[in-house]
Amino acid sequence: MPSLREQQQRFAEAILSTADALPSIALANGVDLAERIAIYRSNVFSNYRNSLGASYPVVCRLVGRPFFDTAVDAFVRECPSPAGDLNVYGGDFGDFLASYPYAQDLPYLAGVAHLEWAIDEAHRARDHERNPRDVLSALGAIDPDLLPSIRLSLDRSCHLLASAFPVLRIWRVNQTDYAGDAHVDLGEGADRLLVRRDAGVVGIERLDPGTFTWLRSLASGSVLEEAFQAAQQVAPAFDLGAALSAHVGLGTLARIEPPPVR
């Protein structure tokens, strides 16, 4: 007879499998295993659909609920949650949609999903005290010769994303309280976005190519000089002083890692 762990594993696999798949689990006589599995499967997938529907309301609105639920079911089977907290599940949904066969006629959909997940994560990011004046003072106290080797960390709520499509426009016109022209021109250009929470409110800002590249490089762990060089490659006129002043003042750049001691 299979061990309890083995039976639990088979049960979990049956829940995520097709409706016709049944595990070999020992049950009392007279119990309809297929019926019981179907009940559990229905409840589990309903919870997943509701959870991802809360995280991706615009994606759901764009494709309609039947399409969305079918996509969620396929995603769950491919990328089941490793934990019980569904509030933090679904970060890979955008990547999934990018390769989902039935969404290939909607090439912007993955970018919209990435934006919605960034907003979701910004809402959930842990609070910490930000003081731009302290950051500016700390920068001013560093030996100018050492400034190129410092690292600047983005606020925990900050997320950067890029898309070849105007995903911010798509997202905005699909808000329930939006009023105005809902036309979207997919050819109007790419979006480079910064999502950030400030005073409990999540905001979305479009960035120029240089600033986006600079912040993304800092976020990946580059020192200030490396990030500046990366920005200059895409925007030769990139103004480091202006970018530092703006994004320290806004709270985007929240912490400084001192340069190594020589």
Summary of the structure (lengths in Angstrom):
residues: 262
radius of gyration: 23.5
end to end distance: 65.7
largest distance: 79.8
contacts: 707
relative contact order: 0.10
helix: 53%
strand: 11%
